[in-house]
């Protein structure tokens, strides 16, 4: 089992300061851990290890257990047993959604290219309300902006990812997909107004500014962090970046201000993640292998979930 020394078990002032005021909900934080730390290793994790890792970030064992059961009910996780121990890994559906999120979180660009091409989606009112809500969450997370009720727009939509989302939500026959192109001879002011109305620009700018204020001190202190502290800071960094990013639509350069806080936050995220990567990976290698499921028991058919690529070294997260 993973055992932390007394020094590791007590949160450092930096971690305490970073954690203060953050919305650390059980389901969401566990998915940050799975998406950033566990899934790339393609091995199940013992519940006891999850409890200890999440406990360092303020989650009680009861909340972790409850959140795990909820994630299983929502088809994010699947369980297996080895003796008296329960192990968890992403389901096929969970792995698909995590892979979509991974592509966006670790993207090398903060904004889309300057292109006038748009993908527009029109969702039929015949789709039941619960399915519409789930589809909306996935579309917004993948960078679509809702420009009207049931109408979504994206400037760099990936056709394969879109088809995957529609199939998974059984919405293929309820969504009309259109390709549109901006008319350069017309004024762009309506687009800017639409952006302001639909994207909550001021609220997002404030969220990104607060992100920068929170994590900039960590960048200055990163070189002095131990492996365990590097893991905690990295998890908080990814969690908060992901939480704000899921409300940020992907827009072309023409609709972005050159000094937007999102770009600065993206640069800070890339640089700080790179500073923390080696030490946090060293901690995770120890934490996740010390209580790993035996190989013969953890082996699963290749078709159960797509393989997730291990994160590239820090240098691969180049700024553009």
C-alpha positions as CSV (number, residue, x, y, z in Angstrom):
1,X,0.0,0.0,0.0
2,X,1.0,3.6,-0.6
3,X,2.5,5.1,2.6
4,X,3.3,8.7,2.9
5,X,5.9,10.0,5.4
6,X,4.7,12.5,8.0
7,X,6.4,15.3,6.0
8,X,4.5,14.2,2.8
9,X,1.2,13.7,4.7
10,X,1.1,17.4,5.9
11,X,0.2,19.9,3.2
12,X,2.9,22.5,2.4
13,X,1.9,26.2,2.7
14,X,2.1,26.4,-1.1
15,X,-0.3,23.5,-1.6
16,X,-2.6,24.9,1.1
17,X,-2.7,28.3,-0.6
18,X,-3.4,26.8,-4.0
19,X,-6.2,24.6,-2.7
20,X,-7.9,27.5,-0.8
21,X,-11.1,28.5,-2.5
22,X,-11.0,25.9,-5.3
23,X,-14.1,23.8,-6.1
24,X,-12.8,20.3,-5.5
25,X,-15.9,18.1,-6.1
26,X,-15.4,14.4,-5.7
27,X,-16.4,13.2,-9.2
28,X,-14.6,16.0,-11.0
29,X,-11.3,15.6,-9.0
30,X,-11.3,11.9,-9.5
31,X,-11.7,12.3,-13.2
32,X,-8.7,14.8,-13.2
33,X,-6.7,12.1,-11.4
34,X,-7.8,9.4,-13.9
35,X,-7.3,11.6,-17.0
36,X,-3.9,13.1,-16.1
37,X,-2.2,10.5,-13.9
38,X,-3.9,7.0,-14.1
39,X,-5.3,6.4,-17.5
40,X,-2.0,7.1,-19.4
41,X,-0.5,4.1,-17.5
42,X,-3.3,1.8,-18.8
43,X,-3.6,-0.1,-15.5
44,X,-6.3,-0.3,-12.9
45,X,-5.9,1.5,-9.6
46,X,-6.7,0.1,-6.2
47,X,-9.5,2.0,-4.3
48,X,-7.2,2.4,-1.3
49,X,-4.6,4.2,-3.5
50,X,-7.4,6.5,-4.8
51,X,-8.4,7.3,-1.3
52,X,-4.9,8.2,-0.2
53,X,-4.2,10.3,-3.3
54,X,-7.5,12.2,-3.2
55,X,-7.2,12.5,0.6
56,X,-4.0,14.6,0.1
57,X,-6.2,17.1,-1.7
58,X,-8.9,17.3,0.9
59,X,-11.4,14.5,-0.1
60,X,-12.6,12.2,2.7
61,X,-12.6,8.4,2.1
62,X,-16.4,8.4,2.3
63,X,-16.6,11.0,-0.5
64,X,-14.1,9.1,-2.7
65,X,-16.1,5.9,-2.3
66,X,-19.3,7.6,-3.1
67,X,-17.8,9.4,-6.1
68,X,-16.4,6.2,-7.5
69,X,-19.8,4.5,-7.3
70,X,-21.4,7.5,-9.1
71,X,-18.8,7.4,-11.8
72,X,-19.5,3.7,-12.3
73,X,-23.2,4.4,-12.5
74,X,-22.5,7.1,-15.1
75,X,-20.3,4.7,-17.2
76,X,-17.0,6.5,-16.5
77,X,-15.4,3.6,-14.6
78,X,-15.5,-0.2,-14.4
79,X,-14.4,-2.3,-11.5
80,X,-12.6,-5.6,-11.0
81,X,-11.6,-7.5,-7.9
82,X,-8.5,-9.3,-6.7
83,X,-9.1,-11.0,-3.4
84,X,-10.7,-8.4,-1.1
85,X,-9.4,-5.4,-3.1
86,X,-11.4,-3.5,-5.6
87,X,-9.6,-2.0,-8.6
88,X,-10.9,0.6,-11.1
89,X,-10.2,1.7,-14.6
90,X,-11.9,3.8,-17.3
91,X,-14.8,2.2,-19.1
92,X,-14.7,2.3,-22.9
93,X,-17.0,5.3,-22.8
94,X,-14.9,6.9,-20.1
95,X,-11.7,6.4,-22.1
96,X,-13.3,8.0,-25.1
97,X,-14.4,11.1,-23.2
98,X,-11.0,11.3,-21.4
99,X,-9.2,11.1,-24.8
100,X,-11.3,14.0,-26.1
101,X,-10.4,16.0,-23.0
102,X,-6.7,15.1,-23.2
103,X,-6.5,16.4,-26.8
104,X,-7.9,19.8,-25.7
105,X,-6.1,20.2,-22.3
106,X,-2.7,19.4,-23.7
107,X,-3.2,21.2,-27.0
108,X,-0.2,23.3,-28.1
109,X,-2.4,26.2,-29.1
110,X,-4.5,28.4,-26.8
111,X,-6.8,29.6,-29.7
112,X,-7.9,28.3,-33.1
113,X,-6.2,29.3,-36.4
114,X,-7.6,32.3,-38.2
115,X,-10.0,30.5,-40.5
116,X,-13.4,31.6,-41.7
117,X,-14.7,28.0,-41.8
118,X,-17.3,26.9,-39.3
119,X,-19.0,23.6,-38.4
120,X,-22.6,24.3,-37.3
121,X,-24.8,21.8,-35.4
122,X,-28.6,22.0,-35.1
123,X,-30.1,19.7,-32.5
124,X,-33.6,18.5,-33.0
125,X,-36.2,19.2,-30.3
126,X,-37.2,15.6,-30.7
127,X,-34.1,14.5,-28.7
128,X,-35.2,13.8,-25.1
129,X,-34.2,16.4,-22.5
130,X,-31.7,14.2,-20.6
131,X,-29.9,13.3,-23.8
132,X,-29.8,16.9,-25.0
133,X,-28.3,17.9,-21.7
134,X,-25.6,15.2,-21.9
135,X,-24.9,16.1,-25.5
136,X,-24.6,19.7,-24.6
137,X,-22.0,19.0,-21.9
138,X,-19.8,17.0,-24.3
139,X,-20.1,19.6,-27.1
140,X,-19.2,22.5,-24.8
141,X,-16.3,20.5,-23.4
142,X,-15.0,19.9,-27.0
143,X,-14.9,23.6,-27.8
144,X,-18.4,24.1,-29.3
145,X,-20.1,27.4,-28.5
146,X,-23.9,27.5,-28.2
147,X,-25.0,30.5,-30.3
148,X,-28.7,29.8,-29.8
149,X,-30.8,27.2,-28.2
150,X,-29.8,23.9,-29.8
151,X,-27.4,25.5,-32.2
152,X,-23.6,25.0,-31.8
153,X,-20.6,26.4,-33.7
154,X,-16.9,25.3,-33.9
155,X,-14.1,26.6,-36.1
156,X,-11.8,23.6,-35.9
157,X,-14.2,20.7,-35.4
158,X,-12.7,17.2,-35.8
159,X,-15.1,15.1,-37.9
160,X,-14.1,11.8,-36.2
161,X,-14.5,13.2,-32.7
162,X,-17.9,14.7,-33.6
163,X,-19.1,11.4,-35.0
164,X,-17.8,9.7,-31.9
165,X,-19.8,12.1,-29.7
166,X,-23.0,11.7,-31.7
167,X,-22.8,8.0,-31.8
168,X,-22.0,7.7,-28.0
169,X,-25.0,9.9,-27.2
170,X,-27.3,8.1,-29.8
171,X,-27.9,11.5,-31.4
172,X,-26.8,10.8,-35.0
173,X,-30.4,11.0,-36.3
174,X,-31.2,14.1,-34.2
175,X,-28.4,16.4,-35.2
176,X,-27.9,18.3,-38.5
177,X,-24.3,19.0,-39.3
178,X,-23.6,22.0,-41.6
179,X,-20.4,23.6,-43.0
180,X,-20.3,27.4,-43.2
181,X,-17.9,30.0,-44.3
182,X,-17.6,33.6,-43.2
183,X,-18.0,36.3,-45.8
184,X,-15.0,38.6,-45.6
185,X,-16.8,41.3,-47.5
186,X,-19.2,41.8,-44.6
187,X,-18.5,43.4,-41.2
188,X,-17.4,41.2,-38.4
189,X,-19.0,43.2,-35.6
190,X,-22.1,40.9,-35.4
191,X,-19.7,38.0,-34.7
192,X,-18.0,39.9,-31.9
193,X,-21.4,40.8,-30.4
194,X,-22.4,37.2,-30.7
195,X,-19.2,36.1,-29.0
196,X,-19.9,38.5,-26.1
197,X,-23.5,37.3,-25.8
198,X,-22.9,33.6,-25.9
199,X,-19.4,33.1,-24.4
200,X,-19.6,35.1,-21.2
201,X,-16.3,36.7,-22.2
202,X,-15.9,38.9,-19.1
203,X,-16.7,36.1,-16.7
204,X,-14.2,33.8,-18.5
205,X,-11.5,36.6,-18.5
206,X,-11.9,37.0,-14.8
207,X,-11.6,33.2,-14.2
208,X,-8.4,33.1,-16.2
209,X,-7.0,36.1,-14.4
210,X,-7.7,34.4,-11.1
211,X,-6.0,31.2,-12.4
212,X,-2.9,33.2,-13.2
213,X,-2.9,34.9,-9.8
214,X,-3.3,31.6,-8.1
215,X,-0.6,29.6,-9.9
216,X,2.0,32.2,-10.8
217,X,3.6,31.9,-7.3
218,X,3.8,28.1,-7.8
219,X,5.9,28.6,-11.0
220,X,8.5,30.6,-9.0
221,X,8.6,27.9,-6.2
222,X,8.4,24.8,-8.5
223,X,12.2,24.1,-8.4
224,X,12.1,23.6,-4.6
225,X,9.2,21.2,-4.5
226,X,9.6,17.5,-3.5
227,X,8.1,14.8,-5.7
228,X,4.9,14.5,-3.6
229,X,4.4,18.3,-3.6
230,X,5.0,18.4,-7.4
231,X,2.2,15.8,-7.8
232,X,-0.3,17.8,-5.7
233,X,0.5,21.1,-7.5
234,X,0.2,19.4,-10.9
235,X,-3.2,17.9,-10.0
236,X,-4.5,21.2,-8.8
237,X,-3.1,22.9,-11.9
238,X,-4.7,20.5,-14.3
239,X,-8.0,20.4,-12.4
240,X,-8.5,24.2,-12.3
241,X,-7.3,24.6,-15.9
242,X,-9.8,21.9,-17.1
243,X,-12.6,23.4,-15.0
244,X,-12.3,26.8,-16.7
245,X,-11.4,25.4,-20.2
246,X,-14.6,23.5,-20.4
247,X,-16.5,26.8,-20.5
248,X,-14.2,28.3,-23.1
249,X,-15.3,27.9,-26.8
250,X,-12.7,27.6,-29.5
251,X,-12.7,30.8,-31.5
252,X,-10.6,32.0,-34.5
253,X,-7.9,34.7,-34.0
254,X,-10.2,37.3,-35.4
255,X,-12.5,37.0,-32.5
256,X,-9.8,36.9,-29.8
257,X,-8.1,39.9,-28.2
258,X,-4.3,39.6,-28.4
259,X,-3.9,40.2,-24.7
260,X,-6.6,37.9,-23.5
261,X,-5.9,36.3,-20.1
262,X,-6.6,32.8,-21.7
263,X,-3.4,33.0,-23.7
264,X,-1.4,34.0,-20.6
265,X,-3.0,31.3,-18.6
266,X,-2.3,28.7,-21.3
267,X,1.4,29.8,-21.3
268,X,1.6,29.5,-17.5
269,X,-0.1,26.1,-17.6
270,X,2.3,24.7,-20.2
271,X,5.4,26.0,-18.5
272,X,4.4,25.0,-14.9
273,X,3.3,21.6,-16.1
274,X,6.7,21.1,-17.7
275,X,8.4,22.1,-14.5
276,X,6.4,19.6,-12.4
277,X,6.3,16.7,-14.8
278,X,9.5,14.7,-14.0
279,X,9.1,14.9,-10.2
280,X,5.4,14.3,-10.2
281,X,5.8,11.3,-12.5
282,X,8.4,9.8,-10.2
283,X,5.9,10.1,-7.3
284,X,3.1,8.5,-9.3
285,X,5.3,5.7,-10.5
286,X,5.9,4.8,-6.9
287,X,2.3,5.4,-5.7
288,X,0.6,3.5,-8.5
289,X,3.0,0.5,-8.7
290,X,3.2,-0.1,-4.9
291,X,-0.4,-1.3,-4.8
292,X,-0.9,-2.4,-8.4
293,X,-3.1,-5.3,-9.4
294,X,-1.1,-8.5,-10.3
295,X,-0.5,-8.5,-14.0
296,X,-2.4,-11.7,-14.8
297,X,-5.5,-10.3,-12.9
298,X,-5.3,-6.8,-14.4
299,X,-4.9,-7.9,-18.0
300,X,-7.9,-6.9,-20.0
301,X,-8.9,-7.6,-23.7
302,X,-7.5,-4.9,-25.9
303,X,-11.0,-4.1,-27.2
304,X,-12.3,-2.9,-23.8
305,X,-10.9,0.6,-24.1
306,X,-8.7,2.5,-26.5
307,X,-5.1,2.9,-25.5
308,X,-4.2,6.3,-24.2
309,X,-0.9,7.7,-25.1
310,X,1.4,8.6,-22.2
311,X,1.9,12.3,-21.8
312,X,4.9,13.6,-23.7
313,X,7.8,15.0,-21.8
314,X,7.6,18.7,-20.8
315,X,9.6,19.8,-23.9
316,X,6.8,18.5,-26.2
317,X,4.4,21.0,-24.8
318,X,5.8,23.8,-27.0
319,X,4.2,27.2,-27.0
320,X,2.6,28.5,-30.2
